[in-house]
């Protein structure tokens, strides 16, 4: 058994235990026989999978939000309250033929003290886990779920505007956060939600966003990159243009970004090039 120290950006260190097999061939490298940990890109933390609390979750509702996105509502019957923080995620273990048989999904609802949570999941045609969820799971199905994890969180007091930037199901943790802020009346200034997707049919939480947009402290800006229909009278193109225009004068803003790696990387680089500091830009990637 060996302990390795890995250095990451920001002068952070992580210690990992590796259990290595032996070999009599001096020219062969030692074989890793056990490496059971997970790494969170945003928080630079590692926790052994075996140390997680696991529960049986029961699917109590499924809503088809778009042709390729579904909302899964999962109950934890053994608990009165499944307590998570807005912005966190859950691990689900699947009976799939894969060395990595679990996936991580962000909570899409705000904490409400119940034992039910919501996940927003897009179908990956080549994904073992999402194909299992879309084709094998129905109301009444059970899934092995972990305790809540993650530190993609907003402070209890916010003294600047908040800008949430996402594409597709990257909206899930951001929705959890801004609904939690509004439901608990956490002190805040203005909330901007910039959401990018391809077509009108890909828009999610449409009626909810229409209601929230009636508030004086909430602005929702959907951006469609490929829509050609005249029925769409909103923004077209890419979401990066929106925050560049809105915040070109560099007002105090805390940014929370979630989505695919390329989008997150481009948004972070753009914001820093505009003049915002790294500590003002919080992110979580889905790949």
Secondary structure, 3 states (H helix, E strand, C coil): CEEEEEEECCCEEEEEEEEECCCCCCCCCCCEEECCCEEECCCCEEECHHHCCEEEEEEEEEEEEECCEEEEEEECCCCCCCCCCCCCEEEEECCCCCCCCEEEEEECCCCCCCCEEEEEEECCCCCHHHHHHHHHCCCCCEEEEECCECCCCCCCCCCCEEEEEEEHHHHHHHHHHHHHHHHCCCCCCCEEEEEEECCHHHCCCHHHHHHHCCCCCEEEEEEECCCCCCCCCCEECCCHHHHHHHCCCCCCEEEEEEECHHHHHHHHHHHHHHCCCHHHEEEEECC
